[in-house]
Amino acid sequence: MAEKQTPRRKKIVFMGTPGFAASTLQQLIDWDGCQVIGVYTQPDRPCGRGQVCRPSEVKTLALEKGLPIFQPVNFKEETDRQELADLHPDLLVVAAYGLILPQSVLDIPLLGAINVHASLLPKLRGAAPIQRAIMNGDHVSGITIMQMEKGLDSGPILLQLAMGIGIDDTAETLHDDLAEMGGKLLIEALIKQNEKILHPMVQDNDLATYAPKLQKSEGLVDWNRPAQKIHNQIRGLFPWPGTWFFWERRPGKTVKLTLYPGSIGDPVEQGTAPGTFLGMRGDCLAIACKDREYLLPKVKPAGSKALDAKSFFCGYLNQGIC
């Protein structure tokens, strides 16, 4: 009987930019079933107060591993498309790259392109599925491995795996959990692809919802809303772009307070004005929402360091007497 031949290691070009993508790339590197022959990531861009150009997390990892790095602005130039073609990839693997790839790029690899997306497609197509899931109050998220086509996250589904969203999950915690899951599910999909047992499923476009890019303006908190919706907003936008409101410390003196995720407290008394500080509840500072108290463990006044609730209460609300 002839020996079963081991499949040739796929030559993969990886495309991604932030930490979510870096986790996927690391798991690809660690897997012995493929060879990462090139890494594409967004160009270095100025960030922070000093507007210093910093490499993406994917670029940092690729530099550490000695992988070839490519950073085109887009693929409109023929030279950029030819540079990719000259690598002769079997497959593109894309995770949070930040560009919609044209068909001319998707046609280059022998086996096309697959995407690691942080939602259960067709729900939450787009740039910010993790944050939008929490902001929407969803109880379930997950990972979809998708065959890419021209369009926004609309290609056939190859594999999916769900993950519950806890009441205290933030965009940061859910991101980290999904990033780990995404790499593992990608490897499973690649193994099934080798074994020719993947069964693509066309998405139902009638069920599609969208997760547009976050805007800083979405961080402004309106305390006239129910506490649950405010809780979803604060944890969905943590750590970026963050949430805040303008507190009138005294007439003519307004302070911008950046908020940290907390928890929902007891119902507020009828007639309590939303946005009113109500005192300490254990280690947290209570503030009135439309229906219930919101319990803040920490706040950051503009121009100051972050303060735990008791320090803020003593320094700003109780004239320093505690």
N, C-alpha and C positions, 0 to 999 in steps of 0.2 A: 504494500500500500504506500502510495506516495505521501511524503510528509506534507503537512499543512504549511503553506508559506505564510510567513509573517508579513502583514501589509507594509508597504514602503512608508516611511515616516513622511507625513504631509509637510510641505513647505508652506508656512503660514506667514502672512504679513498681518501685523496687528495694528489697529487704529483706535486710539483712545487718548484721553487727556487727564481727567481728575483722578482722585483716590479710588473711586469705584472701579475705574478702568485699570488702575495699577494693580489692584488685587486680582483681577482677572488675568492680567499679563503674567503676574508672578506664578499663578497656578498653571498657566500654559508652559512657562519656562520649566517648571518642576516636573511636568508630565513628559514621559519618554516617548510618547506616541507621535510627537511632531517636532519640527525644527522651526523656530521663529527666525526668519531671515531678514526681517526689517520691521521697524516700528515707526508709525506715523502719529504725530501729535500736533496740537495747535502751536503756532509760533509763540515764543516767549513774549509776554505782554507786561507793561508796567502795572504794579499793584501796590497797595499800601500808601501810607502818607508820603513816603519818599519817592513814590512812583518808580521803584526799582524793578527792572525786568527780572523775573524769576522763571525758571523752567517749570513745566508742569510736573506733576507727580509721576506720570508715565515716563517723561523724558529722564527724570532723575533715576528711576529704576533702570531704564534702558542703558544709561551711561554706566551705572554700577555693573551691569551684566555685559558690557562691551558690545551691545547690539547696534547695528546701523540705524541711524535716526534721520527721519525726513520731516520737514515742517513747512509744507506749502501753505500759502494763504487759502487757496482753494485749488480746484483742478480744472480751471478754465484754460490754463496754458497747456498746449500740446506737450511741451517739454516735461511738465509734471506728470502727465499721464504716461508718457514714454518711459520716464524714470521708474514708475511702478511696473510697467510691462516688462522692463529689462530685468526685473527680479525674478520673473517667471514663477509667480506664486501659484500653488494649488488652490489656496483658499484665503479669503480675507476674513478676519475676525474683528468685529467692530463692537466697542463698548464705550458709550458716552464720549464719542469723538468730538461732537460739536459742529459737524458739517453734514448736510444732506448730500450723499454721494450721487453723482449723475450716473445714468445708465452706462455711459462710456467707461466709467471706472468699474462698475459692477460686472461688466462683461470681460474684464481682463483676466481674472483668475480662472483656472480650469473648472473649478467646482463652485464658482460664484462666491457669494459673501453671506456670512451669518452674523446676526446681531444678538448681543446680550442686553435685554431690556428689563428695567426694574418695575414691571407691573404685569398684571395678568391681561395681556392684550386680548381683545381690542380695547379694553379699558385703559385710559390714561396714556394715550400716545403722546409723544412729545418730550420736551426738555426737562421737566421737573416732576416725574411721576411719584417719587418718594415723598417729597414735600406736599404735593397736592393730595395724595392719599390721606395723609394725616390731617391736613387742613379741611378736607371733605368729611372727616369723621369716619372714614372707612375702618372696618375691623379686620380686613384681609388685604394683603399685598402679595407679592411673589415675583418670580423671575420667568420671563419668556425667552426661549431661544428661537429666533425667527430667521427664515430665509429672506434675505433682503431683496427688495425690488425698488424701482423708482416710486417715490412717495414717502410719506411720513409714517414709519413703523406699521406699514400696511401689508407686509409680506406674509406668506404662509407660516403657521406656527409649527415648529419642530418638536419642542418639548416645553412643558410648563410645570412649575412647582409653586404651591401656595405657601404663604407664611402669615401667621396671625400678627396683628398690630395691637400691642398692649396699650392700656389707657394712659400709661406714663411714657410710652415710647416717644422719642423726639426724632426729627429728621436725621440727627447724628447717629442715634443708636440703631434706627431702622436701616440707615445707609450701610453701616458696618456689617449688620447681619445679612443684608441682601447681597452685599459685595462678596462675602464669603460663599453664600449659596450660589451666586451667579457663576463663579469660577468652577465650582463642582458640577453644576448642571451643564455647563459648556463642555467639560471633559466627557461627561456621560453622553452628550449628543455626538461628539466627535467619534467616540467608540462605536456608538450605534450606526453612525454614518459609515464607518469602516466595515461593519457587519451587514450593511445594507438593510437595516431594519428600522430606519426612520420613516415615518409616515406623515408628510406635510398635511396640515389642515388649513384650508382657506379661512381667513377671518370673515366674520359677519360684520360688514361695515355699518349696518343699521344699529349695532350695539356699541359703536366706537364713541369714546369720550376722549377729552384732550387735557394735557397738562402743560400749559404754556410756561415759558421762561418766567422766573420770578422777577418782580420789580421791587425796588427798595421801598416804594410808597406803600406796599402792602403790609408793611410792618407797623403802621400806625394803629393803635388799639382804640376801639370805641367801646367804652364801658357800658353803653346803653344796650349792648347785645347780651344774650344769655351766656352764662359762665362756661357752658360746655363749648360753645362756638369760640369763645375767647381762649379757652384752654387748647383747642385744636389749632388756633392761629399761632399761639405762642410756641407750642412745641413743634409745629410744622415748619416754622421759620427759624428754628434754632439749630445751628448757631448762625446761619446767614440767611437773609440779611438782618435777622434779629427783629425784635418788636419793641415798641416804645410808646410813651404818651407824654404830653406836656402838662406838668403839674404846677398849679398856681400856689407856690409856697406862701406867698402873701400878696396883697394887691400890688400889681406892677412888677412882681418878681416871679417869673415862670422858669421852671427847671425841666429839662428833658430827661426823663428816666427810662433807661433801657432795662428790659425785664428778662428774668430767667424763668424757665418752666417751673410751675408749682402744681397746685392741686385745687380741686373744687371743695368749698366748705359748705356751711349751713345756709339755709335761706336767709335773705336780708329782711329786716323789718320794713313793713310798708311805709312808703314815704322817704326812704333813704335814697339820697341822690347818688346815681351811678358815678364811680370815680372817687368816692369818698374813702379815705383811709379810716379803718374801723378799729385799729389797735392790733395787739399781738394775739396770735392763737398758737400757743406753744412756741416753736422756733420760727414761725412764719408770720408775716404781716398781712392782715386781711384788708382787702379793698372791695368795695361794693360793685357788683355787676347788676344787670337788669333784674336778676332773679335770686342769685346766690352770692356768697362771698367767694373771692378768689384768693388763695393763700400763696403769697410770694416768699420764697426762701432767700431771695437775693435780688438787689437792684443795683444799677450803676448810674449815679447822677452824672450828667455831662460835665466833663472836665475833672472828674474824680475817679478813683479806683472803685471797683465793684465792692459793695458792702453787703454783709449778711443782714437779714431782716432786723435783728435786734440793734445792730450798730446804726442802721439807717433810722430806726425808730427813736433811738436815744439822741442821735445827732441832729435830726431834721424835724422830728415831730414832737419831741418831749423836752425841748430846750436844753438838751444835754443832761437832764436829770433822770436817772434810771436806778 
